[in-house]
Amino acid sequence: MRRSPLKAALEREHGIVRLVSAAHVATAGTGAALAFGLGAAIAFLLAWYPPARIELPLITVSVLVSLVAISVAGVRAGGGSM
């Protein structure tokens, strides 16, 4: 039985046993782009509207909260566990 060298390398070096479809990759990429775009939009809106004296702490906290929320949603959407 002859194995593909590419499949053997993927399994040995990266632990990839089976390849996913291109549609699955495109869906995951689109979801990630939308999620990070939403996070950037939240930070942009918070930089634009509140007074300048509270702008930096507000943006810092909101970005951290957004990144955590997006990461948790991505893990759950990808079927991972936390």
LINSULVEN-V309036 format. One record per residue. RES is the residue in one small letter. SS is DSSP state (hx for helix, st for strand, lp for the rest). Layout:
BEGIN
<<RES:SS> <RES:SS>>
END
This chain:
BEGIN
<<m:lp> <r:lp> <r:lp> <s:lp> <p:hx> <l:hx> <k:hx> <a:hx> <a:hx> <l:hx> <e:hx> <r:hx> <e:hx> <h:hx> <g:lp> <i:lp> <v:lp> <r:lp> <l:lp> <v:lp> <s:lp> <a:hx> <a:hx> <h:hx> <v:hx> <a:hx> <t:hx> <a:hx> <g:hx> <t:hx> <g:hx> <a:hx> <a:hx> <l:hx> <a:hx> <f:hx> <g:hx> <l:hx> <g:hx> <a:hx> <a:hx> <i:hx> <a:hx> <f:hx> <l:hx> <l:hx> <a:hx> <w:hx> <y:hx> <p:lp> <p:lp> <a:hx> <r:hx> <i:hx> <e:hx> <l:hx> <p:hx> <l:hx> <i:hx> <t:hx> <v:hx> <s:hx> <v:hx> <l:hx> <v:hx> <s:hx> <l:hx> <v:hx> <a:hx> <i:hx> <s:hx> <v:hx> <a:hx> <g:hx> <v:hx> <r:hx> <a:hx> <g:lp> <g:lp> <g:lp> <s:lp> <m:lp>>
END
